[in-house]
Each structure stands twice: as structure tokens, then as C-alpha cells.
Amino acid sequence: MFRFTVTHRDSYTHARLGRIETNHGTVATPAFMPVATQGTVKATTPHELQELGTEIILANAYHLYLRPGVELIEQAGGLHRFMGWDGPILTDSGGYQIFSLKDLCRIHEEGVHFRSHLDGSAHFLTPETVVQTQKRLGVDIAMVLDECVSAPSSYSEAARANALTTRWAERARTATTRDDQAFFAIVQGGVFPDLREQSARELTTLDFPGYAVGGLSVGEDPVVTHEVARHTIQFLPASRPRYLMGVGLPEQLVRYVSLGFDLFDCVLPTRNARNGTLFTWRGKLNIRRAEYATDQRPIEENCECYACRHFSRAYLRHLAVAREILSARLNTLHNLYFYQQLMRSMREALADGRFGDFARPFLAVNETEKEEERV
């Protein structure tokens, strides 16, 4: 089962409140998906993720295909049972890995020849095998195979990748047969508005259950990212979920929700946590700084996460400096809680018709802090 419903729309922006219904539960949108690349969100348990307010997570079919292997996961009863997560799961197809591990890949019309970054073994991905892999994983939402180009890239390179992505999407659409899974197409086109429009128009004619905008935050200026995303979304159907891939600073999430995007993922909250950077309603905080050595306050007053309810900044700094495993655990719990609270606050504001009243002061604080960091 897969169903998407828009329940509220903001009067002054394109932001909308909705829900995605799957066999493993309902997701309130806009939603942020913590990244579980290897079948785990680093430093957390599935139970903790649920307590933090997480309703959907993102795993990576490419990495799981290589290790531990689809056959083992299938024998365990599917990815949900294998990793102990009973909520919805979205899997990326491996298109980004074709981009990020390009020295190990050779792209052809039929698919991608690549060598494993783990042991050098040879593999061949096609749009059809990627669909089949995600079917066997038993996930709720799956992405089709695409080709992402770097930034900067030439117009001809982006156009070639665009055309290949569309042809691969056509093949993947033919291969999708399960009613309990929804496959999303991925709009490409680099930073070129006409290619983005072309990609969106071609893919929407294939009538996928949802659409993602990929190939952004791969080296271009964030201002360009925003302009391309704003241009592209107008060509995606309002009746389908719209997923912006790999973008995830808090202020970006607010900006992109206002454009009408529904789903997001990013490694920032977990990766930054392991580096000692914590997100708060007043901007970022680096817990490793000496000024926190004797600070007995929590990370943030009135935060209800486990770390803030039980530990001081001084203790968290001590853990970070001592490189204790608990540092990554507690920092991650805080950051993911903050992200889920941010999404919940936006959903509540949309339901109450006050999204602008929420967004304006939040952006004023966070974007001012970002500008001060640049200076």
C-alpha cells in the first residue's frame, strides 16, 4: 500500500502538510529521514529513533547489496526485520555512489560496471537489477537508478546524463510490479534550468508514485542549489510526494519546505554530532570549545532530549575531548531530536496556518549566525 494525501496548504508560500501511508505505517510530512546507510543510523538504536519522533529512515541499497548481501537480508525476513525497525524505510538506489565512487565505475547504456570499494570484486548494476534488489529488501519506498553529475559540469555532460536517467527510469518503471512498494524517479539536469525542466517533464509522463530532485549539494554554491530546486519543483505534480535529496541544514529545511518539498535526508545531524557540533534553536554549538569546560547548563534549555535532560555541557565536552563513544551517542540523540522537533514544529505551524510566523524568526536567527561564521 502507498498513498499520499495533502491535508493543509500554506496561504503565503508553497509549503504543505500531508501524510504518506505505507504498509509499515504513516509518515507525517514534511519529514526528515535519518540516514541508515548500512542498515543502522550511526550511534542509535531503532527504539531510540522512535522515541526521538522518527517515522521513516533512509538506507542504501547499493551498500546493503555489497554487505551483508541481499540474500542474507531476504532470508532474515527483509530489511525491516533484519535491522529491527518496524516503520517505513526508503532506500536509495546507488546512483549517488556511481557519482561519488566514479573512479570505480564505467557507465554504459545497459547499466554500470563497477568494482566494490570493499574488496575490488566486479559487479553490474542495471535499472532492472536495482529494482529487483529493493524488492527483495522489502522496503516501502525505493529509488530508481539514475546518473548524477558533479558541479561544475558541462552542459553536454549534464544533458547526456539527463537522457540516460530518463531511459533508465523508463526501464525501471516497466520492472516495478509490487503494489506494496512505491518507486520514485529522480530528476537530474545539473545546474541548468532547461535540463531540469526537461527531466521533470519526461519523468512525470511515466507516472511514478513520487519524485525526487537529485544531483544537488554536490559542490555548487548553496544559492545555486536553492535556485535550481525552486525552478525544478514547479514541474513536479502537486499530487505526489516531492523529495529533495541530500540537503539538510536546519535553515535549508525551512526554506525548502516553503517551496513545497515533503521529504528530506542528510547525514549532517549524525556526522556533525560525531565531530562535536550540536544544533540548537539559536544556531550551532561546538561542544569541544574550551568555554564549555565548566558550563553546567544543558546543551539547550527546555530541550527534552535524553542528553539535555541528564547531562551538562561540561560533561559532554569532557566526553568529546576524551573521545569516548558515549560522546557520539549523546550528541547524535540531541541532534536527531532537534531535527525531528524542527519538522514537527513546521507541521504544527502549517496545521495552525502560521507557517510564516514560525519560519521568519527561525531563519533570522540561523541565517544571521551563518553569515557571522562566513565573516
PyMOL commands that set and color helices and strands:
alter all, ss='L'
color gray80, all
select helices_A, chain A and resi 46-51+61-66+70-75+79-83+95-100+102-104+127-137+155-175+193-204+222-233+250-259+268-274+290-292+306-310+313-321+325-352+355-374
alter helices_A, ss='H'
color red, helices_A
select strands_A, chain A and resi 2-9+16-22+25-29+31-33+57-60+89-92+105-107+112-115+122-125+141-143+182-187+210-213+242-244+263-265+277-280+283-286
alter strands_A, ss='S'
color yellow, strands_A
deselect
rebuild
show_as cartoon
